Amino acid sequence: MLLEGKRIVVTGVLTDDSIAWHAARIAIEEGADVLLTGFGRGIRLTQRAAKRLPVAPDVVELDINNPTHVAALTADIEARWGSVDGALHAIAYAPEDALGGAFLTTPAESAATAFLTSAFSYKTLAVALRPLMQKAGGGALVALDFDNRQAWPVYDWMGVAKSALQSVTRYLARDLGPDRIRINAISAGPLSTVAAKSIPGFAQFEREWDRRSPLTWDVTDAEPVARMVAVLLSDWSTMTTGEIVHVDGGFHAVAAGGEA
């Protein structure tokens, strides 16, 4: 199996329609031992979602912006497994006033929150897991991204944060490569998850993908993205790092309106 014997941490599972949940499911089906994280009032949702997986993983509390939680995660994994082989970073948040067409009026504090939680947190997770991956002889981290080479309607400061996430991916790849730790991100097409539904005007993305994607894109099907997560966490991608892999039906490759 693709991930047989691997120990994988999956963040961001809230419900069983999330990309992270499907990534955890595929990882388990491919032979991995999985640990989930959740925090605050949402941790009960994570625990319920965990029970719907083929094997119910433990759930560890992790607010990625809380240094105490981050240190506790490292300690828990060390006591549980001794080392770790990979992790999925599926963490993103922007305050309401940073989305929905409020780009010019968003206060600096809200933009900073979007950056800290959605981009800087990838570095936070990588640093926390680095010593455990060093013990394993290397490993892989994968982040969930959205293509931001253009300015999208309503996405606003989350779009800026996602662009920063891509840059963080490249810098982490540079600095952790000597440890044989691979750092990649997946630029996924729009999916009807709980997180996506919180974005005002999300239906605009769905309409645009219907119009432009060369391959038929199903906003209810997270499996193609989850499978690519598994590939990037596996030993089939040992020389791939610093990469933004598009799993979007080919949308990114086609110009608007079909122009050459």
ZADO-1210 file (C-alpha; in nm, 4 decimals, padded with zeros to 6 digits):
<atoms>
<atom x="00.0000" y="00.0000" z="00.0000" code="MET" pos="1"/>
<atom x="00.1119" y="00.3526" z="-00.0780" code="LEU" pos="2"/>
<atom x="00.1524" y="00.4675" z="00.2850" code="LEU" pos="3"/>
<atom x="00.2074" y="00.1385" z="00.4605" code="GLU" pos="4"/>
<atom x="00.3896" y="00.1914" z="00.7906" code="GLY" pos="5"/>
<atom x="00.3750" y="00.5717" z="00.7656" code="LYS" pos="6"/>
<atom x="00.2712" y="00.7843" z="01.0641" code="ARG" pos="7"/>
<atom x="00.0745" y="01.0852" z="00.9459" code="ILE" pos="8"/>
<atom x="-00.0706" y="01.3883" z="01.1231" code="VAL" pos="9"/>
<atom x="-00.3802" y="01.5408" z="00.9620" code="VAL" pos="10"/>
<atom x="-00.4944" y="01.8859" z="01.0693" code="THR" pos="11"/>
<atom x="-00.8131" y="02.0625" z="00.9726" code="GLY" pos="12"/>
<atom x="-01.0693" y="01.7814" z="00.9957" code="VAL" pos="13"/>
<atom x="-01.4001" y="01.9308" z="01.1011" code="LEU" pos="14"/>
<atom x="-01.6654" y="01.7296" z="00.9165" code="THR" pos="15"/>
<atom x="-01.6633" y="01.4317" z="00.6836" code="ASP" pos="16"/>
<atom x="-01.7021" y="01.6520" z="00.3748" code="ASP" pos="17"/>
<atom x="-01.3660" y="01.8245" z="00.4262" code="SER" pos="18"/>
<atom x="-01.0601" y="01.7635" z="00.2122" code="ILE" pos="19"/>
<atom x="-00.8681" y="01.6805" z="00.5295" code="ALA" pos="20"/>
<atom x="-01.1188" y="01.4093" z="00.6276" code="TRP" pos="21"/>
<atom x="-01.0923" y="01.2454" z="00.2862" code="HIS" pos="22"/>
<atom x="-00.7124" y="01.2743" z="00.3011" code="ALA" pos="23"/>
<atom x="-00.7176" y="01.0971" z="00.6380" code="ALA" pos="24"/>
<atom x="-00.9471" y="00.8277" z="00.4949" code="ARG" pos="25"/>
<atom x="-00.7217" y="00.7631" z="00.1950" code="ILE" pos="26"/>
<atom x="-00.4139" y="00.7588" z="00.4191" code="ALA" pos="27"/>
<atom x="-00.5720" y="00.4962" z="00.6457" code="ILE" pos="28"/>
<atom x="-00.6869" y="00.2893" z="00.3489" code="GLU" pos="29"/>
<atom x="-00.3306" y="00.3067" z="00.2133" code="GLU" pos="30"/>
<atom x="-00.1850" y="00.1692" z="00.5366" code="GLY" pos="31"/>
<atom x="-00.0914" y="00.4764" z="00.7427" code="ALA" pos="32"/>
<atom x="-00.1368" y="00.5326" z="01.1135" code="ASP" pos="33"/>
<atom x="-00.3150" y="00.8673" z="01.1444" code="VAL" pos="34"/>
<atom x="-00.3471" y="01.1269" z="01.4187" code="LEU" pos="35"/>
<atom x="-00.5985" y="01.4108" z="01.3860" code="LEU" pos="36"/>
<atom x="-00.5933" y="01.7555" z="01.5415" code="THR" pos="37"/>
<atom x="-00.8753" y="01.9906" z="01.6351" code="GLY" pos="38"/>
<atom x="-00.9353" y="02.2670" z="01.8845" code="PHE" pos="39"/>
<atom x="-01.1875" y="02.4694" z="02.0787" code="GLY" pos="40"/>
<atom x="-01.5566" y="02.4020" z="02.0342" code="ARG" pos="41"/>
<atom x="-01.4826" y="02.2397" z="01.6996" code="GLY" pos="42"/>
<atom x="-01.2886" y="01.9525" z="01.8540" code="ILE" pos="43"/>
<atom x="-01.6120" y="01.7656" z="01.9235" code="ARG" pos="44"/>
<atom x="-01.6940" y="01.7828" z="01.5539" code="LEU" pos="45"/>
<atom x="-01.3465" y="01.6476" z="01.4770" code="THR" pos="46"/>
<atom x="-01.3983" y="01.3619" z="01.7218" code="GLN" pos="47"/>
<atom x="-01.7329" y="01.2739" z="01.5630" code="ARG" pos="48"/>
<atom x="-01.5812" y="01.2892" z="01.2131" code="ALA" pos="49"/>
<atom x="-01.2950" y="01.0642" z="01.3288" code="ALA" pos="50"/>
<atom x="-01.5444" y="00.7902" z="01.4141" code="LYS" pos="51"/>
<atom x="-01.6604" y="00.7848" z="01.0514" code="ARG" pos="52"/>
<atom x="-01.3116" y="00.6950" z="00.9252" code="LEU" pos="53"/>
<atom x="-01.2185" y="00.3314" z="00.8492" code="PRO" pos="54"/>
<atom x="-01.0172" y="00.3286" z="01.1729" code="VAL" pos="55"/>
<atom x="-01.1018" y="00.5996" z="01.4255" code="ALA" pos="56"/>
<atom x="-00.7816" y="00.7967" z="01.4994" code="PRO" pos="57"/>
<atom x="-00.7099" y="00.9808" z="01.8225" code="ASP" pos="58"/>
<atom x="-00.7662" y="01.3564" z="01.8195" code="VAL" pos="59"/>
<atom x="-00.5131" y="01.5926" z="01.9788" code="VAL" pos="60"/>
<atom x="-00.6022" y="01.9527" z="02.0579" code="GLU" pos="61"/>
<atom x="-00.4068" y="02.2012" z="01.8466" code="LEU" pos="62"/>
<atom x="-00.4623" y="02.5718" z="01.8099" code="ASP" pos="63"/>
<atom x="-00.1748" y="02.6366" z="01.5710" code="ILE" pos="64"/>
<atom x="-00.1349" y="02.9920" z="01.7052" code="ASN" pos="65"/>
<atom x="-00.0972" y="02.8682" z="02.0645" code="ASN" pos="66"/>
<atom x="00.2682" y="02.7810" z="02.1405" code="PRO" pos="67"/>
<atom x="00.1612" y="02.5608" z="02.4330" code="THR" pos="68"/>
<atom x="-00.0569" y="02.3496" z="02.2034" code="HIS" pos="69"/>
<atom x="00.2206" y="02.3239" z="01.9448" code="VAL" pos="70"/>
<atom x="00.4739" y="02.2054" z="02.2027" code="ALA" pos="71"/>
<atom x="00.2212" y="01.9573" z="02.3412" code="ALA" pos="72"/>
<atom x="00.1639" y="01.8140" z="01.9924" code="LEU" pos="73"/>
<atom x="00.5370" y="01.7492" z="01.9497" code="THR" pos="74"/>
<atom x="00.5543" y="01.5840" z="02.2920" code="ALA" pos="75"/>
<atom x="00.2462" y="01.3712" z="02.2276" code="ASP" pos="76"/>
<atom x="00.3776" y="01.2394" z="01.8954" code="ILE" pos="77"/>
<atom x="00.7198" y="01.1656" z="02.0435" code="GLU" pos="78"/>
<atom x="00.5601" y="00.9665" z="02.3269" code="ALA" pos="79"/>
<atom x="00.3119" y="00.7962" z="02.0923" code="ARG" pos="80"/>
<atom x="00.5270" y="00.7099" z="01.7902" code="TRP" pos="81"/>
<atom x="00.8797" y="00.8339" z="01.8584" code="GLY" pos="82"/>
<atom x="00.8926" y="00.9960" z="01.5160" code="SER" pos="83"/>
<atom x="00.6599" y="01.1014" z="01.2355" code="VAL" pos="84"/>
<atom x="00.6676" y="01.0633" z="00.8575" code="ASP" pos="85"/>
<atom x="00.4336" y="01.3313" z="00.7330" code="GLY" pos="86"/>
<atom x="00.1546" y="01.5796" z="00.7923" code="ALA" pos="87"/>
<atom x="-00.1224" y="01.7602" z="00.6115" code="LEU" pos="88"/>
<atom x="-00.1562" y="02.1316" z="00.6817" code="HIS" pos="89"/>
<atom x="-00.5252" y="02.2091" z="00.6247" code="ALA" pos="90"/>
<atom x="-00.5461" y="02.5215" z="00.8388" code="ILE" pos="91"/>
<atom x="-00.6862" y="02.8524" z="00.7160" code="ALA" pos="92"/>
<atom x="-00.8911" y="03.1365" z="00.8590" code="TYR" pos="93"/>
<atom x="-00.9716" y="03.4967" z="00.7735" code="ALA" pos="94"/>
<atom x="-01.2070" y="03.7229" z="00.9710" code="PRO" pos="95"/>
<atom x="-01.5321" y="03.8203" z="00.8021" code="GLU" pos="96"/>
<atom x="-01.4105" y="04.1749" z="00.7382" code="ASP" pos="97"/>
<atom x="-01.1184" y="04.0358" z="00.5357" code="ALA" pos="98"/>
<atom x="-01.3480" y="03.8652" z="00.2815" code="LEU" pos="99"/>
<atom x="-01.6467" y="03.9371" z="00.0631" code="GLY" pos="100"/>
<atom x="-01.5288" y="04.2477" z="-00.1217" code="GLY" pos="101"/>
<atom x="-01.3942" y="04.4368" z="00.1790" code="ALA" pos="102"/>
<atom x="-01.0336" y="04.4402" z="00.0578" code="PHE" pos="103"/>
<atom x="-00.9884" y="04.8178" z="00.0765" code="LEU" pos="104"/>
<atom x="-01.1477" y="04.8526" z="00.4193" code="THR" pos="105"/>
<atom x="-00.9993" y="04.5478" z="00.5930" code="THR" pos="106"/>
<atom x="-00.8123" y="04.6536" z="00.9079" code="PRO" pos="107"/>
<atom x="-00.4488" y="04.5519" z="00.9426" code="ALA" pos="108"/>
<atom x="-00.5315" y="04.3297" z="01.2395" code="GLU" pos="109"/>
<atom x="-00.7687" y="04.1161" z="01.0317" code="SER" pos="110"/>
<atom x="-00.5206" y="04.0864" z="00.7443" code="ALA" pos="111"/>
<atom x="-00.2519" y="03.9854" z="00.9949" code="ALA" pos="112"/>
<atom x="-00.4817" y="03.7193" z="01.1421" code="THR" pos="113"/>
<atom x="-00.5418" y="03.5742" z="00.7957" code="ALA" pos="114"/>
<atom x="-00.1659" y="03.5605" z="00.7297" code="PHE" pos="115"/>
<atom x="-00.0732" y="03.4178" z="01.0699" code="LEU" pos="116"/>
<atom x="-00.3313" y="03.1408" z="01.0632" code="THR" pos="117"/>
<atom x="-00.3289" y="03.0541" z="00.6935" code="SER" pos="118"/>
<atom x="00.0379" y="03.0946" z="00.5927" code="ALA" pos="119"/>
<atom x="00.2789" y="03.1442" z="00.8838" code="PHE" pos="120"/>
<atom x="00.1186" y="02.8408" z="01.0493" code="SER" pos="121"/>
<atom x="00.2771" y="02.6140" z="00.7861" code="TYR" pos="122"/>
<atom x="00.6163" y="02.7193" z="00.9195" code="LYS" pos="123"/>
<atom x="00.4899" y="02.6671" z="01.2755" code="THR" pos="124"/>
<atom x="00.3805" y="02.3119" z="01.2011" code="LEU" pos="125"/>
<atom x="00.6989" y="02.2330" z="01.0088" code="ALA" pos="126"/>
<atom x="00.9237" y="02.3514" z="01.2914" code="VAL" pos="127"/>
<atom x="00.7204" y="02.1553" z="01.5471" code="ALA" pos="128"/>
<atom x="00.7479" y="01.8313" z="01.3495" code="LEU" pos="129"/>
<atom x="01.1018" y="01.8772" z="01.2189" code="ARG" pos="130"/>
<atom x="01.2847" y="01.6928" z="01.5025" code="PRO" pos="131"/>
<atom x="01.0397" y="01.4029" z="01.4761" code="LEU" pos="132"/>
<atom x="01.0908" y="01.3812" z="01.1001" code="MET" pos="133"/>
<atom x="01.4663" y="01.3961" z="01.1469" code="GLN" pos="134"/>
<atom x="01.4341" y="01.0885" z="01.3682" code="LYS" pos="135"/>
<atom x="01.2426" y="00.9173" z="01.0877" code="ALA" pos="136"/>
<atom x="01.5201" y="00.9993" z="00.8395" code="GLY" pos="137"/>
<atom x="01.3040" y="01.2519" z="00.6565" code="GLY" pos="138"/>
<atom x="00.9415" y="01.3091" z="00.5762" code="GLY" pos="139"/>
<atom x="00.6868" y="01.5145" z="00.3882" code="ALA" pos="140"/>
<atom x="00.4546" y="01.8039" z="00.4576" code="LEU" pos="141"/>
<atom x="00.1642" y="01.9009" z="00.2330" code="VAL" pos="142"/>
<atom x="-00.0472" y="02.2173" z="00.2545" code="ALA" pos="143"/>
<atom x="-00.3848" y="02.2879" z="00.0960" code="LEU" pos="144"/>
<atom x="-00.3761" y="02.5937" z="-00.1271" code="ASP" pos="145"/>
<atom x="-00.5873" y="02.7827" z="-00.3825" code="PHE" pos="146"/>
<atom x="-00.4398" y="02.9310" z="-00.6991" code="ASP" pos="147"/>
<atom x="-00.3840" y="03.3055" z="-00.6499" code="ASN" pos="148"/>
<atom x="-00.2032" y="03.4195" z="-00.9601" code="ARG" pos="149"/>
<atom x="-00.5010" y="03.6442" z="-01.0160" code="GLN" pos="150"/>
<atom x="-00.7259" y="03.8467" z="-00.7852" code="ALA" pos="151"/>
<atom x="-01.0523" y="03.6634" z="-00.7258" code="TRP" pos="152"/>
<atom x="-01.3851" y="03.8261" z="-00.6399" code="PRO" pos="153"/>
<atom x="-01.4694" y="03.8069" z="-00.2671" code="VAL" pos="154"/>
<atom x="-01.1518" y="03.6112" z="-00.1706" code="TYR" pos="155"/>
<atom x="-00.9616" y="03.9285" z="-00.0790" code="ASP" pos="156"/>
<atom x="-00.7102" y="03.8899" z="00.2090" code="TRP" pos="157"/>
<atom x="-00.7465" y="03.5141" z="00.2158" code="MET" pos="158"/>
<atom x="-00.6153" y="03.5259" z="-00.1401" code="GLY" pos="159"/>
<atom x="-00.3169" y="03.7268" z="-00.0199" code="VAL" pos="160"/>
<atom x="-00.2623" y="03.4764" z="00.2620" code="ALA" pos="161"/>
<atom x="-00.2754" y="03.1847" z="00.0183" code="LYS" pos="162"/>
<atom x="-00.0169" y="03.3557" z="-00.2027" code="SER" pos="163"/>
<atom x="00.1998" y="03.3875" z="00.1070" code="ALA" pos="164"/>
<atom x="00.1446" y="03.0167" z="00.1770" code="LEU" pos="165"/>
<atom x="00.2975" y="02.9342" z="-00.1597" code="GLN" pos="166"/>
<atom x="00.6029" y="03.1424" z="-00.0764" code="SER" pos="167"/>
<atom x="00.6308" y="02.9794" z="00.2678" code="VAL" pos="168"/>
<atom x="00.6239" y="02.6438" z="00.0880" code="THR" pos="169"/>
<atom x="00.9273" y="02.7365" z="-00.1207" code="ARG" pos="170"/>
<atom x="01.1292" y="02.8758" z="00.1711" code="TYR" pos="171"/>
<atom x="01.0537" y="02.5723" z="00.3879" code="LEU" pos="172"/>
<atom x="01.1593" y="02.3465" z="00.1001" code="ALA" pos="173"/>
<atom x="01.4892" y="02.5352" z="00.0854" code="ARG" pos="174"/>
<atom x="01.5599" y="02.5183" z="00.4571" code="ASP" pos="175"/>
<atom x="01.4356" y="02.1648" z="00.5333" code="LEU" pos="176"/>
<atom x="01.5694" y="01.9917" z="00.2236" code="GLY" pos="177"/>
<atom x="01.8990" y="01.9023" z="00.3951" code="PRO" pos="178"/>
<atom x="01.6906" y="01.7084" z="00.6503" code="ASP" pos="179"/>
<atom x="01.5255" y="01.5157" z="00.3639" code="ARG" pos="180"/>
<atom x="01.1954" y="01.6808" z="00.4513" code="ILE" pos="181"/>
<atom x="00.9847" y="01.7571" z="00.1451" code="ARG" pos="182"/>
<atom x="00.7506" y="02.0581" z="00.1467" code="ILE" pos="183"/>
<atom x="00.4732" y="02.0891" z="-00.1091" code="ASN" pos="184"/>
<atom x="00.1293" y="02.2422" z="-00.1545" code="ALA" pos="185"/>
<atom x="-00.1772" y="02.1386" z="-00.3494" code="ILE" pos="186"/>
<atom x="-00.3711" y="02.4059" z="-00.5338" code="SER" pos="187"/>
<atom x="-00.7176" y="02.2539" z="-00.5295" code="ALA" pos="188"/>
<atom x="-01.0218" y="02.3539" z="-00.7276" code="GLY" pos="189"/>
<atom x="-01.3237" y="02.4797" z="-00.5314" code="PRO" pos="190"/>
<atom x="-01.4990" y="02.2213" z="-00.3153" code="LEU" pos="191"/>
<atom x="-01.8225" y="02.2588" z="-00.1223" code="SER" pos="192"/>
<atom x="-01.6766" y="02.2159" z="00.2241" code="THR" pos="193"/>
<atom x="-01.7833" y="02.3893" z="00.5436" code="VAL" pos="194"/>
<atom x="-01.4858" y="02.6250" z="00.5068" code="ALA" pos="195"/>
<atom x="-01.5751" y="02.7127" z="00.1472" code="ALA" pos="196"/>
<atom x="-01.9365" y="02.7815" z="00.2354" code="LYS" pos="197"/>
<atom x="-01.8174" y="03.0481" z="00.4803" code="SER" pos="198"/>
<atom x="-01.6752" y="03.2498" z="00.1882" code="ILE" pos="199"/>
<atom x="-01.9296" y="03.5036" z="00.0615" code="PRO" pos="200"/>
<atom x="-02.0074" y="03.4484" z="-00.3062" code="GLY" pos="201"/>
<atom x="-01.8518" y="03.1002" z="-00.3229" code="PHE" pos="202"/>
<atom x="-02.0982" y="03.0068" z="-00.6008" code="ALA" pos="203"/>
<atom x="-01.8998" y="03.2343" z="-00.8354" code="GLN" pos="204"/>
<atom x="-01.6071" y="02.9940" z="-00.8193" code="PHE" pos="205"/>
<atom x="-01.8280" y="02.6967" z="-00.9000" code="GLU" pos="206"/>
<atom x="-01.9733" y="02.8717" z="-01.2061" code="ARG" pos="207"/>
<atom x="-01.6290" y="02.9712" z="-01.3332" code="GLU" pos="208"/>
<atom x="-01.4946" y="02.6158" z="-01.2994" code="TRP" pos="209"/>
<atom x="-01.7984" y="02.4794" z="-01.4852" code="ASP" pos="210"/>
<atom x="-01.7198" y="02.7196" z="-01.7678" code="ARG" pos="211"/>
<atom x="-01.3409" y="02.6856" z="-01.7977" code="ARG" pos="212"/>
<atom x="-01.2155" y="02.3577" z="-01.6528" code="SER" pos="213"/>
<atom x="-01.1044" y="02.1164" z="-01.9313" code="PRO" pos="214"/>
<atom x="-01.1920" y="01.8201" z="-01.7085" code="LEU" pos="215"/>
<atom x="-01.5378" y="01.8171" z="-01.5525" code="THR" pos="216"/>
<atom x="-01.4952" y="01.9494" z="-01.2004" code="TRP" pos="217"/>
<atom x="-01.7239" y="01.8190" z="-00.9262" code="ASP" pos="218"/>
<atom x="-01.7362" y="02.0552" z="-00.6281" code="VAL" pos="219"/>
<atom x="-01.8715" y="01.7714" z="-00.4117" code="THR" pos="220"/>
<atom x="-01.5832" y="01.5284" z="-00.4803" code="ASP" pos="221"/>
<atom x="-01.2725" y="01.5806" z="-00.2661" code="ALA" pos="222"/>
<atom x="-01.1218" y="01.2427" z="-00.3520" code="GLU" pos="223"/>
<atom x="-00.8916" y="01.3603" z="-00.6356" code="PRO" pos="224"/>
<atom x="-00.7301" y="01.6120" z="-00.4003" code="VAL" pos="225"/>
<atom x="-00.7080" y="01.3573" z="-00.1182" code="ALA" pos="226"/>
<atom x="-00.5358" y="01.1088" z="-00.3465" code="ARG" pos="227"/>
<atom x="-00.2739" y="01.3652" z="-00.4469" code="MET" pos="228"/>
<atom x="-00.2120" y="01.4349" z="-00.0766" code="VAL" pos="229"/>
<atom x="-00.1367" y="01.0644" z="-00.0357" code="ALA" pos="230"/>
<atom x="00.1020" y="01.0654" z="-00.3321" code="VAL" pos="231"/>
<atom x="00.2968" y="01.3645" z="-00.1981" code="LEU" pos="232"/>
<atom x="00.3196" y="01.2051" z="00.1475" code="LEU" pos="233"/>
<atom x="00.4430" y="00.8779" z="-00.0002" code="SER" pos="234"/>
<atom x="00.7795" y="00.7501" z="-00.1170" code="ASP" pos="235"/>
<atom x="00.6618" y="00.7910" z="-00.4776" code="TRP" pos="236"/>
<atom x="00.7532" y="01.1618" z="-00.4563" code="SER" pos="237"/>
<atom x="01.0949" y="01.1530" z="-00.2923" code="THR" pos="238"/>
<atom x="01.2446" y="01.4144" z="-00.5262" code="MET" pos="239"/>
<atom x="00.9496" y="01.6560" z="-00.5321" code="THR" pos="240"/>
<atom x="00.9698" y="01.9588" z="-00.3057" code="THR" pos="241"/>
<atom x="00.8872" y="02.3286" z="-00.3181" code="GLY" pos="242"/>
<atom x="00.6109" y="02.2434" z="-00.5650" code="GLU" pos="243"/>
<atom x="00.2562" y="02.3772" z="-00.6052" code="ILE" pos="244"/>
<atom x="00.0626" y="02.0858" z="-00.7552" code="VAL" pos="245"/>
<atom x="-00.2652" y="02.1780" z="-00.9231" code="HIS" pos="246"/>
<atom x="-00.5587" y="01.9439" z="-00.8728" code="VAL" pos="247"/>
<atom x="-00.8225" y="02.1628" z="-01.0345" code="ASP" pos="248"/>
<atom x="-00.9377" y="01.9845" z="-01.3478" code="GLY" pos="249"/>
<atom x="-00.6853" y="02.1822" z="-01.5518" code="GLY" pos="250"/>
<atom x="-00.8552" y="02.5162" z="-01.4828" code="PHE" pos="251"/>
<atom x="-00.5243" y="02.6933" z="-01.4186" code="HIS" pos="252"/>
<atom x="-00.3955" y="02.6011" z="-01.7661" code="ALA" pos="253"/>
<atom x="-00.6793" y="02.7566" z="-01.9673" code="VAL" pos="254"/>
<atom x="-00.7160" y="03.1274" z="-02.0329" code="ALA" pos="255"/>
<atom x="-01.0430" y="03.3031" z="-01.9534" code="ALA" pos="256"/>
<atom x="-01.2772" y="03.3081" z="-02.2494" code="GLY" pos="257"/>
<atom x="-01.0669" y="03.0450" z="-02.4243" code="GLY" pos="258"/>
<atom x="-00.8111" y="03.2973" z="-02.5540" code="GLU" pos="259"/>
<atom x="-00.4701" y="03.1643" z="-02.6552" code="ALA" pos="260"/>
</atoms>
